[in-house]
Amino acid sequence: MSAIATDPIPVRALNQVTYCNRLYYLQYVDAVMPTNEHVEGGLFDHRRVDDPNLKNKTRNDRGTATSRGIALSSETLGITGVLDVIEEKNGEQYPVETKHGSAPHDDDGKPTVWDNDAVQLCAQALLMEEAFGKPVPRGYQFSVGTRERVAVEFTAPLRQKTRDAITRCRELAVLDAPPEPLPAELRHRCFGCSLAPVCMPEETLYQIGRPAVAEDAATPTPELKRVIPQSDDGAVLYLQEPGSSVGKRSEHLVIKKDGKELSRVPLHAVRQVVVCGNVQVSTQALETMAENEIGISYVTGHGRFIGSFVPAPAKNVSLREAQFRKFSDPATCLQLSKAVVRAKLSNQR
């Protein structure tokens, strides 16, 4: 057995392997760790939890003792992790995990947690029980997007599912190649995944000849959906919420109104910005967009064009002269026109 199969498994990996076996393999066996807007958002939400000045320190507030950044490991379980928060109240200890985004809701409209997040939280409870010798019957997950705190009961089935995830990590760690991508009925999980450009689920399934519809299925599964768009030229971002403002945070444009964040858009996904009406754009955001060659057009609330803020043109005079010479050639102009029309028809189709 290889060394990777005997190393302690990060608690976070149990979340990944429950969500997608291929995601776990690429991230923890092949060590591919790309970053997208969701990963960046999670890091930002954890800035207080990960603050080195708060780690391993306990603070008491209205009867609740809170400890942050507690590192725990277990040779028996074969897992290790740094717990976001451990709270103690009325003699009971429990983990609290912070998650980026919004909490899911059940059929009754009550907030709940995803199965993979519950497994991660349960693994933290198993570490606490071994380290402190006290039962941990429940924990909590705090969703930053909706500011909701949800209790998670560590039932026997959930504990078994967590141990099964540990076993599955060991099984995947010794494979020579990653497992297949998720089937069509679970393809919705691929959207927003930071590893989608590496995993390439659609292309991989096509290459190995995996059918979109199971032959023995009573009801056909959904057709394969494209996870990554064909064009990576970026999209046009329209800012039209009156009274909103646009700022820059890391590699993202952040849109806020009345102090509340409305949206966050990665710069690499934008090729142009259109500002409609009463929307304020900060100087830092303008500078960043200019550096990334993202043009900004200003229009009134009724759509009348006012003007544009564009990046400085390239200073390659020889290139500009060559372009002008080409544009004066009728044959070249005809060739370029055909290419433009062909691309337009292709994109529309």
Order of alpha helices (4+ residues) and beta strands (2+ residues): beta-alpha-alpha-alpha-beta-beta-beta-beta-alpha-beta-beta-alpha-alpha-alpha-beta-beta-beta-beta-beta-beta-alpha-beta-beta-alpha-alpha
